[in-house]
Each structure stands twice: as structure tokens, then as C-alpha cells.
Amino acid sequence: MKDLVEYIAKSIVSEPDQVQVTEDDLDERVIINLEVAPDDKGKVIGRQGRVAQAIRSLLRVSAVKRDTRAILEID
């Protein structure tokens, strides 16, 4: 799941070298933290949060296949 978020984020941003994705496992949940350059934060979130919501939807599908829950946090 971490690789999926990293791939999508690097495809969207202007500075793909500054994309950092970390994954923390808690009980039945996986928390994925996405960090991007300050100038690219708007691109990752998108207008009215549509891009972030689309990434979360793809992440949710990937998590269901693994029988877990996933949460995306954008920093």
C-alpha cells in the first residue's frame, strides 16, 4: 500500500524527490503518512480535496484486498 501511494504522489508533484511515505501498523489499521514539498501540497490535495479523496479510495480498495483498514494522512 505504501508503494501505491508513493507512486501516485510522485506522478502528481513537481518535486518527486521530496515525496516521503511512511507506514505504521496499528492493530487492524495501517496509517500511511505522506509528506511532500510545501508547494506540492495543493496538488496532492486537489480542488476541494478531490485528488486526496481519490487516493484514499484506491488505498481503501487495496486495504480490503488485504483484509485490513488504511488511513492516509497528508503532511
N, C-alpha and C positions, 0 to 999 in steps of 0.2 A: 504494500500500500504506500509505503514511503517513496518507492521508486516511481509510482504513478503520479503522485503529487509533484515530485521533483521534475519529472518530465514535462508535465503540463505547465508548471511555473516557469521553467527555463524557456519554453516555447513562447510564452507571453511577454516576458520582461525584456527591457533594453539591456540590462546588465546581468546576464545569466551566471556570471562568475560569483555574484554576491547572493545567490539563492542558497539557503541552508534549510534542510529539512531534518527534524529530529523526531523520533518515535518513542513514546513512553507507554509501557503496558501496565494497565491497572485492572485487576480482576477480570472482568468481562469486556473491558473497553480498551481501545487504543486511542491515545491522544497524539495527534500529529501536529507539530509546531512548524509553521512555515515562516521563514524570515527572508525578506527581500530588501533591496535598497529603498531608501525613503521615497525616491522619485518614482519607483515602480509599484509602490503600494496601491495607488489608484488603479493601475492596470490590472492587478490581481483581484482587487475587489470589484471593479467594474461599476457601471452606472446602476445605481440603486441595488448594488450587491449581486447583480445577475451572474457575473463570472464566478464569484466566490460560491454562490449557490449551485452553479453547475459543477464546480469542482467537488463540492460536498455531496452532490447527487452521485457522481461517479465513484467517490470514495465509499458511499453507503452501499452501492452495488458490490463493490469489491469486498467490503466487510461482510456482507450477507453470505457471500460465497465461502468465506472462512468461518462462518458461524460466530461472529463477534460484532461489536459495535465500534464505530470510529467517529472521532470528533476532530474537526480541523480548526486550528487556531492560527490566525494570521497576525504576525508581529511586524 
